[in-house]
């Protein structure tokens, strides 16, 4: 398992989702992508897309208005 970090601070949708898609294509099953974002629509868009694709996802608000989204590539 390898962890990849993706800085999406100050980027509005759909940029964080597009960056995540590009990074996930390069990753192997079981690898983890950690996205750092401050745009709450990223939570909605990335979580919805990730679930539809069958990957595992979780997120946590690390400070007020900033989140880390954890995506484990499942397929």
N, C-alpha and C positions, 0 to 999 in steps of 0.2 A: 504494500500500500504506500502510495506517495501522496503527499499533501501539496496542493497548488493554491496559491493566494492570488486573488484578483481584486485590485483596488478600483472601486467604482464610485468613490466619493465625488460629489458635485456633478454626477452625470445623471441626466434625466432619462426616463424610458423613451425608447426601447434599448438604449445603448447598453445598460448592464445585462439585459437578457441576450443581446447579440454577442457580447463578449463571452458570456457563459457558454453559449452554444459553440462558439469557436474553440474555446478551451476544452470543453467536454469531448469534442471530436478527437482531440489529441491524447486523451487519457485512456487508461486501461480500466477494466472492471475492478471495482474495489477501491480505486483511487478517490480521494476526497478533494473537492473544490471548495475553498473558503472565500466567499465574496464579502467585501466590506462596502457597505452602501449607506447613504444618508437620505435616500429617496424612497419614501414608503410605498410608492407604487411598484417599486422593484420587488418588494415582498410579495405582493399580490401576483404580479406577472410571472416571476421566477418560480414561485411555489406552484402555481397552477400548471405551468408548462412542465415542470419537473415531475409532478405527479402523473400527468398524462403520458409522459415518456417512460414511466415505471422506475425512475430513480428514487433514491431515498433522500429526504430533505428535512432539515430542521433549521431554525433560526432563533437568534437571541438578540435582544436590544442590549448592546454593551455600554452605551451611555445614552442619555436622552437624545433621540433623533438619529442615532447611528446603530446599524445592525450588522451582524455577521450571519450570513446564510451558508449553511453547510450542505453540500450536495455530494452524496456518494454515488458514483456511477455504477449502475446495476446491470446494464446491458450494452 
